[in-house]
Structure formats: C-alpha cells, structure tokens
Amino acid sequence: MTKRQRSEAADNAAEIAPFKVSWRGKFFLLPRPENFPLEALEAEEEGKHLTALKLILGADQYTTWRRLAVTAADAEEFSTVVMKELGRGNP
C-alpha cells in the first residue's frame, strides 16, 4: 500500500468512525450524521426530537443521558455540545 493509499484509507475510516462527546463527566459515542439511522431522521421530521436522540444514542447511552438531562435546557445544552463537536452551529 502506498503512502497515498494509506492516507486515503485513514481519511475514509475517520469519516465513518463514530465521534466521542463528553458531557457532564460522561462520554457518548455518536455516529457521524451521514450514518444516523433513517428512523431517527423520520422522527426528527415529525418533531419527535427525543425519539430521534434515543435512536441515535441507542438504548443504553440514552438511559445514561436521561439520568443527566432532566430539563429542556439540559437537552439544548447537550445539543450545543454535539453541534460544536461536529463543527456546526454557533461557536
């Protein structure tokens, strides 16, 4: 494998690898947005934001998140952290 091929393979792996978000002392692994389940996108379109989040995080991580998030402000704060990690949203 050439140096260029190794570099391209590493770039491709990074593009599909989940990313880690730290929030309130816990780490959450999320898929890249292009790998979100279609069911999550459908839930988001229907205005079911927490259902979408549950589908993206998976049951175990959602349970952990839910123990930490008790208000709408908490959910907004988590969303802000995720968007920052993705390089999206307001700085």
DSSP file (Angstrom, degrees, kcal/mol; ACC not computed):
  #  RESIDUE AA STRUCTURE BP1 BP2  ACC     N-H-->O    O-->H-N    N-H-->O    O-->H-N    TCO  KAPPA ALPHA  PHI   PSI    X-CA   Y-CA   Z-CA
    1    1 A M              0   0    0      0, 0.0     2,-0.0     0, 0.0     0, 0.0   0.000 360.0 360.0 360.0 131.0    0.0    0.0    0.0
    2    2 A T     >  -     0   0    0      1,-0.1     4,-2.5     4,-0.0     5,-0.2  -0.278 360.0-107.1 -76.5 166.2    1.4    3.4   -1.0
    3    3 A K  H  > S+     0   0    0      1,-0.2     4,-2.3     2,-0.2     5,-0.1   0.900 122.4  51.1 -59.7 -40.7    1.7    6.3    1.4
    4    4 A R  H  > S+     0   0    0      2,-0.2     4,-2.7     1,-0.2    -1,-0.2   0.913 109.4  49.4 -63.5 -43.8   -1.2    8.0   -0.5
    5    5 A Q  H  > S+     0   0    0      2,-0.2     4,-2.6     1,-0.2    -2,-0.2   0.904 111.2  49.6 -63.4 -41.2   -3.4    4.9   -0.3
    6    6 A R  H  X S+     0   0    0     -4,-2.5     4,-2.4     2,-0.2    -1,-0.2   0.913 111.5  49.4 -63.3 -41.5   -2.7    4.6    3.5
    7    7 A S  H  X S+     0   0    0     -4,-2.3     4,-2.4     2,-0.2    -2,-0.2   0.922 112.3  47.1 -63.3 -44.5   -3.6    8.3    3.9
    8    8 A E  H  X S+     0   0    0     -4,-2.7     4,-2.6     2,-0.2    -2,-0.2   0.900 111.7  50.9 -64.3 -40.7   -6.8    7.9    1.9
    9    9 A A  H  X S+     0   0    0     -4,-2.6     4,-2.3     2,-0.2    -2,-0.2   0.907 111.0  48.6 -63.4 -41.6   -7.8    4.8    3.9
   10   10 A A  H  X S+     0   0    0     -4,-2.4     4,-2.2     2,-0.2    -2,-0.2   0.909 111.5  49.8 -64.8 -41.8   -7.2    6.7    7.2
   11   11 A D  H  X S+     0   0    0     -4,-2.4     4,-1.7     2,-0.2    -2,-0.2   0.917 111.3  49.0 -61.9 -43.3   -9.3    9.6    6.0
   12   12 A N  H  X S+     0   0    0     -4,-2.6     4,-1.2     1,-0.2    -2,-0.2   0.897 110.6  50.3 -63.9 -40.9  -12.1    7.2    5.0
   13   13 A A  H  X S+     0   0    0     -4,-2.3     4,-1.7     1,-0.2     3,-0.3   0.899 109.5  51.2 -64.1 -40.4  -12.0    5.5    8.3
   14   14 A A  H  < S+     0   0    0     -4,-2.2    -1,-0.2     1,-0.2    -2,-0.2   0.849 105.7  56.6 -65.5 -33.4  -12.2    8.8   10.2
   15   15 A E  H  < S+     0   0    0     -4,-1.7    -1,-0.2     1,-0.2    -2,-0.2   0.816 116.5  33.7 -68.8 -30.4  -15.2    9.8    8.1
   16   16 A I  H  < S+     0   0    0     -4,-1.2    16,-0.3    -3,-0.3    -1,-0.2   0.610  94.4 104.6-101.5 -13.4  -17.2    6.8    9.2
   17   17 A A  S  < S-     0   0    0     -4,-1.7    13,-0.0    -5,-0.2    -3,-0.0  -0.388  77.8-110.2 -67.8 143.3  -15.9    6.3   12.7
   18   18 A P        -     0   0    0      0, 0.0     2,-0.3     0, 0.0    -1,-0.1  -0.280  32.1-128.9 -65.2 160.4  -18.2    7.5   15.5
   19   19 A F  E     -A   30   0A   0     11,-2.8    11,-2.8     2,-0.0     2,-0.4  -0.866  12.1-126.0-115.4 153.0  -17.2   10.5   17.4
   20   20 A K  E     -A   29   0A   0     -2,-0.3     2,-0.4     9,-0.2     9,-0.2  -0.805  20.3-168.5-101.4 132.7  -17.0   10.9   21.2
   21   21 A V  E     -A   28   0A   0      7,-2.8     7,-2.8    -2,-0.4     2,-0.5  -0.980   9.7-150.7-120.4 129.7  -18.8   13.7   23.0
   22   22 A S  E     +A   27   0A   0     -2,-0.4     2,-0.3     5,-0.2     5,-0.2  -0.879  24.0 165.8 -99.9 128.6  -18.0   14.5   26.6
   23   23 A W  E >   -A   26   0A   0      3,-2.9     3,-1.6    -2,-0.5    -2,-0.1  -0.947  65.6 -16.9-147.2 122.0  -20.9   15.9   28.6
   24   24 A R  T 3  S-     0   0    0     -2,-0.3     3,-0.1     1,-0.3    -1,-0.0   0.862 127.9 -49.6  52.1  42.6  -21.3   16.3   32.4
   25   25 A G  T 3  S+     0   0    0      1,-0.2     2,-0.3     0, 0.0    -1,-0.3   0.485 119.3 101.3  81.8   3.1  -18.4   13.8   33.0
   26   26 A K  E <   -A   23   0A   0     -3,-1.6    -3,-2.9    39,-0.0     2,-0.4  -0.892  63.0-135.8-118.7 150.5  -19.7   11.1   30.7
   27   27 A F  E     -A   22   0A   0     -2,-0.3     2,-0.4    -5,-0.2    -5,-0.2  -0.883  16.6-167.2-106.0 137.9  -18.7   10.1   27.2
   28   28 A F  E     -A   21   0A   0     -7,-2.8    -7,-2.8    -2,-0.4     2,-0.6  -0.983  12.0-145.7-123.6 133.4  -21.2    9.4   24.5
   29   29 A L  E     -A   20   0A   0     -2,-0.4    -9,-0.2    -9,-0.2    32,-0.1  -0.885  23.2-178.6 -99.1 123.5  -20.3    7.8   21.1
   30   30 A L  E     -A   19   0A   0    -11,-2.8   -11,-2.8    -2,-0.6    27,-0.1  -0.930  26.4-117.6-121.5 144.7  -22.4    9.1   18.3
   31   31 A P        -     0   0    0      0, 0.0   -14,-0.1     0, 0.0     5,-0.1  -0.383  43.9 -91.6 -70.3 158.6  -22.4    8.1   14.6
   32   32 A R    >   -     0   0    0    -16,-0.3     3,-2.7     1,-0.1     4,-0.3  -0.410  43.6-106.9 -62.9 149.5  -21.5   10.7   12.1
   33   33 A P  G >  S+     0   0    0      0, 0.0     3,-1.6     0, 0.0    -1,-0.1   0.829 120.6  59.3 -52.6 -35.7  -24.6   12.5   10.8
   34   34 A E  G 3  S+     0   0    0      1,-0.3    -2,-0.0     0, 0.0   -18,-0.0   0.637 106.5  50.0 -69.9 -10.4  -24.4   10.7    7.5
   35   35 A N  G <  S+     0   0    0     -3,-2.7    -1,-0.3     2,-0.1     3,-0.1   0.289  79.1 126.8-108.2   8.0  -24.7    7.4    9.4
   36   36 A F  S <  S-     0   0    0     -3,-1.6    20,-0.1    -4,-0.3     2,-0.1  -0.384  72.4-100.1 -61.2 142.7  -27.7    8.4   11.5
   37   37 A P    >>  -     0   0    0      0, 0.0     4,-1.4     0, 0.0     3,-0.9  -0.384  23.7-126.4 -62.6 142.4  -30.5    5.8   11.2
   38   38 A L  H 3> S+     0   0    0      1,-0.3     4,-2.5     2,-0.2     5,-0.2   0.841 110.3  62.9 -59.5 -32.9  -33.2    6.8    8.8
   39   39 A E  H 3> S+     0   0    0      1,-0.2     4,-2.4     2,-0.2    -1,-0.3   0.869 101.1  52.5 -60.0 -35.3  -35.8    6.2   11.6
   40   40 A A  H <> S+     0   0    0     -3,-0.9     4,-2.3     2,-0.2    -1,-0.2   0.899 108.9  48.9 -67.4 -40.1  -34.1    9.0   13.6
   41   41 A L  H  X S+     0   0    0     -4,-1.4     4,-2.3     2,-0.2    -2,-0.2   0.899 111.4  49.9 -65.5 -39.9  -34.4   11.4   10.6
   42   42 A E  H  X S+     0   0    0     -4,-2.5     4,-1.6     2,-0.2    -2,-0.2   0.914 110.1  50.1 -64.2 -42.4  -38.0   10.5   10.3
   43   43 A A  H  <>S+     0   0    0     -4,-2.4     5,-3.0     1,-0.2    -2,-0.2   0.908 110.1  51.0 -62.1 -41.3  -38.6   11.1   14.0
   44   44 A E  H ><5S+     0   0    0     -4,-2.3     3,-1.7     1,-0.2    -2,-0.2   0.916 107.9  52.1 -61.8 -43.7  -36.9   14.5   13.7
   45   45 A E  H 3<5S+     0   0    0     -4,-2.3    -1,-0.2     1,-0.3    -2,-0.2   0.833 107.9  52.5 -61.4 -31.9  -39.1   15.4   10.7
   46   46 A E  T 3<5S-     0   0    0     -4,-1.6    -1,-0.3    -5,-0.1    -2,-0.2   0.403 121.9-108.3 -84.6   2.8  -42.2   14.5   12.8
   47   47 A G  T < 5S+     0   0    0     -3,-1.7     2,-1.2    -4,-0.2    -3,-0.2   0.630  79.2 133.1  81.0  13.4  -40.9   16.8   15.6
   48   48 A K     >< +     0   0    0     -5,-3.0     4,-2.2     1,-0.2     5,-0.2  -0.608  21.7 163.2 -96.8  73.6  -40.0   13.9   17.9
   49   49 A H  H  > S+     0   0    0     -2,-1.2     4,-2.3     1,-0.2    -1,-0.2   0.867  71.1  48.1 -65.2 -40.8  -36.6   15.2   18.9
   50   50 A L  H  > S+     0   0    0      2,-0.2     4,-2.4    -3,-0.2    -1,-0.2   0.861 110.3  52.5 -70.9 -33.8  -36.1   12.9   21.9
   51   51 A T  H  > S+     0   0    0      2,-0.2     4,-2.1     1,-0.2    -2,-0.2   0.917 109.6  50.1 -63.7 -42.5  -37.1    9.8   20.0
   52   52 A A  H  X S+     0   0    0     -4,-2.2     4,-2.0     1,-0.2    -2,-0.2   0.927 110.9  49.1 -60.3 -44.8  -34.6   10.8   17.3
   53   53 A L  H  X S+     0   0    0     -4,-2.3     4,-3.1     1,-0.2     5,-0.3   0.905 108.8  52.9 -62.4 -41.6  -31.9   11.2   20.0
   54   54 A K  H  X S+     0   0    0     -4,-2.4     4,-2.2     1,-0.2    -1,-0.2   0.895 110.2  48.1 -61.1 -40.2  -32.8    7.8   21.5
   55   55 A L  H  < S+     0   0    0     -4,-2.1    -1,-0.2     2,-0.2    -2,-0.2   0.854 114.5  46.1 -69.1 -34.6  -32.4    6.2   18.1
   56   56 A I  H  < S+     0   0    0     -4,-2.0    -2,-0.2    -5,-0.2    -1,-0.2   0.916 120.1  37.7 -74.0 -44.3  -29.0    7.9   17.6
   57   57 A L  H  < S-     0   0    0     -4,-3.1     4,-0.5    -5,-0.2    -2,-0.2   0.818 106.4-130.1 -76.8 -30.9  -27.6    7.2   21.0
   58   58 A G     X  -     0   0    0     -4,-2.2     4,-2.5    -5,-0.3     5,-0.2  -0.058  33.8 -72.9  88.2 159.0  -29.0    3.7   21.4
   59   59 A A  H  > S+     0   0    0      1,-0.2     4,-2.1     2,-0.2     5,-0.2   0.881 128.1  47.2 -59.1 -46.0  -30.9    2.5   24.5
   60   60 A D  H  > S+     0   0    0      1,-0.2     4,-1.9     2,-0.2    -1,-0.2   0.941 116.3  42.4 -66.1 -47.7  -28.0    2.2   26.9
   61   61 A Q  H  > S+     0   0    0     -4,-0.5     4,-2.9     1,-0.2    -1,-0.2   0.868 112.6  54.9 -67.3 -34.6  -26.5    5.6   26.2
   62   62 A Y  H  X S+     0   0    0     -4,-2.5     4,-3.1     2,-0.2    -1,-0.2   0.913 106.3  51.7 -63.8 -40.9  -29.9    7.2   26.1
   63   63 A T  H  X S+     0   0    0     -4,-2.1     4,-1.5    -5,-0.2    -1,-0.2   0.918 111.8  46.7 -60.8 -43.2  -30.6    5.9   29.6
   64   64 A T  H  X S+     0   0    0     -4,-1.9     4,-1.0     2,-0.2     3,-0.3   0.938 114.1  47.7 -62.4 -47.3  -27.3    7.4   30.8
   65   65 A W  H >X S+     0   0    0     -4,-2.9     4,-2.3     1,-0.2     3,-0.7   0.907 108.6  54.8 -60.0 -42.5  -28.1   10.7   29.1
   66   66 A R  H 3< S+     0   0    0     -4,-3.1    -1,-0.2     1,-0.3    -2,-0.2   0.798 102.0  57.1 -65.7 -29.9  -31.6   10.8   30.5
   67   67 A R  H 3< S+     0   0    0     -4,-1.5    -1,-0.3    -3,-0.3    -2,-0.2   0.823 115.0  38.9 -66.8 -30.0  -30.2   10.4   34.1
   68   68 A L  H << S+     0   0    0     -4,-1.0     2,-0.7    -3,-0.7    -2,-0.2   0.768 109.9  64.1 -89.8 -29.3  -28.2   13.5   33.4
   69   69 A A     <  +     0   0    0     -4,-2.3    -1,-0.1     1,-0.1     3,-0.1  -0.863  47.9 151.7-104.3 114.9  -30.7   15.5   31.5
   70   70 A V        +     0   0    0     -2,-0.7     2,-0.3    -3,-0.1    -1,-0.1   0.508  60.3  45.3-118.7  -8.5  -33.8   16.5   33.4
   71   71 A T  S  > S-     0   0    0      1,-0.1     4,-1.7     0, 0.0     3,-0.2  -0.860  82.9-110.4-131.4 166.5  -34.9   19.7   31.7
   72   72 A A  H  > S+     0   0    0     -2,-0.3     4,-2.3     1,-0.2     5,-0.2   0.856 119.7  58.5 -61.6 -34.8  -35.4   21.1   28.2
   73   73 A A  H  > S+     0   0    0      1,-0.2     4,-2.4     2,-0.2    -1,-0.2   0.873 102.8  52.9 -63.4 -36.7  -32.4   23.3   28.9
   74   74 A D  H  > S+     0   0    0      2,-0.2     4,-2.4     1,-0.2    -1,-0.2   0.924 108.8  48.9 -62.9 -44.1  -30.3   20.2   29.6
   75   75 A A  H  X S+     0   0    0     -4,-1.7     4,-2.4     1,-0.2    -2,-0.2   0.900 111.5  49.8 -62.6 -40.8  -31.3   18.8   26.2
   76   76 A E  H  X S+     0   0    0     -4,-2.3     4,-2.2     2,-0.2    -1,-0.2   0.896 109.5  51.6 -64.6 -40.5  -30.4   22.1   24.5
   77   77 A E  H  X S+     0   0    0     -4,-2.4     4,-2.0     2,-0.2    -2,-0.2   0.921 110.4  48.4 -62.8 -44.4  -27.0   22.2   26.2
   78   78 A F  H  X S+     0   0    0     -4,-2.4     4,-2.5     1,-0.2    -2,-0.2   0.925 110.4  51.8 -61.3 -44.7  -26.2   18.6   25.1
   79   79 A S  H  X S+     0   0    0     -4,-2.4     4,-2.7     1,-0.2    -1,-0.2   0.895 107.9  52.2 -59.0 -41.3  -27.3   19.5   21.5
   80   80 A T  H  X S+     0   0    0     -4,-2.2     4,-2.2     2,-0.2    -1,-0.2   0.903 109.4  49.4 -62.1 -42.2  -25.0   22.5   21.6
   81   81 A V  H  X S+     0   0    0     -4,-2.0     4,-2.2     2,-0.2    -2,-0.2   0.920 112.0  48.3 -63.5 -44.2  -22.0   20.3   22.7
   82   82 A V  H  X S+     0   0    0     -4,-2.5     4,-1.8     1,-0.2    -2,-0.2   0.934 111.6  49.2 -62.6 -46.4  -22.7   17.8   19.9
   83   83 A M  H  X>S+     0   0    0     -4,-2.7     5,-3.3     1,-0.2     4,-0.5   0.879 109.8  52.1 -62.6 -37.5  -23.0   20.5   17.3
   84   84 A K  H ><5S+     0   0    0     -4,-2.2     3,-1.1     3,-0.2    -1,-0.2   0.923 108.1  51.3 -63.4 -43.6  -19.7   22.1   18.4
   85   85 A E  H 3<5S+     0   0    0     -4,-2.2    -1,-0.2     1,-0.3    -2,-0.2   0.841 110.9  48.9 -61.2 -33.3  -18.0   18.7   18.1
   86   86 A L  H 3<5S-     0   0    0     -4,-1.8    -1,-0.3    -5,-0.2    -2,-0.2   0.554 116.1-116.7 -82.0  -8.5  -19.4   18.4   14.6
   87   87 A G  T <<5S+     0   0    0     -3,-1.1     2,-0.3    -4,-0.5    -3,-0.2   0.793  77.4 117.9  75.4  27.8  -18.1   21.9   13.8
   88   88 A R      < +     0   0    0     -5,-3.3    -1,-0.3    -6,-0.2    -2,-0.1  -0.783  47.3  27.3-122.1 165.7  -21.7   23.0   13.2
   89   89 A G  S    S-     0   0    0     -2,-0.3    -9,-0.0    -3,-0.1     0, 0.0  -0.214 102.8 -27.7  80.1-172.8  -23.9   25.6   14.8
   90   90 A N              0   0    0      1,-0.1    -2,-0.1    -2,-0.0    -3,-0.1  -0.553 360.0 360.0 -79.7 140.5  -22.9   28.8   16.6
   91   91 A P              0   0    0      0, 0.0    -1,-0.1     0, 0.0    -2,-0.0   0.511 360.0 360.0 -68.3 360.0  -19.5   28.8   18.2
